Amino acid sequence: MTRAGYGPSAIAQALGMARTTVASYLRRKPAVDSGGTRVCAGCGGELPADAAKTRLTCSDACRWRLWKTRRLADPDSWAVCPQCGEKFAAIGGAKYCCHTCYVRARFGTRGGR
């Protein structure tokens, strides 16, 4: 149905499912090229034949790259460092952009021991 141009809402209505369930499935579903070969969501290369059906990437490196790309695209993951005022991706709920800013905020401008 997605190849025919239907979106998650139309698919959900046709199948009698929640839109969020359909959208979640479409995000997890591995991409397939025109030849029927499964494609890595991280690099676009061919997935190995022994990869599980639910696997999206060809390697851990591609998985991490894909995770970071999606995380950085999320506007809720951005924050402003209270020490230097720089905007950064607050992965894991980080408060400061770097260790140096954390040390300066915590211990003052002396920076060392």
Secondary structure, 3 states (H helix, E strand, C coil): CCCCCCCHHHHHHHHCCCHHHHHHHHHHCCEECCCCCEECCCCCCECCCCCCCCCCCCCHHHHHHHHHHHHHHCHHHEEECCCCCCEEECCCCCCCCCHHHHHHHHHCCCCCC
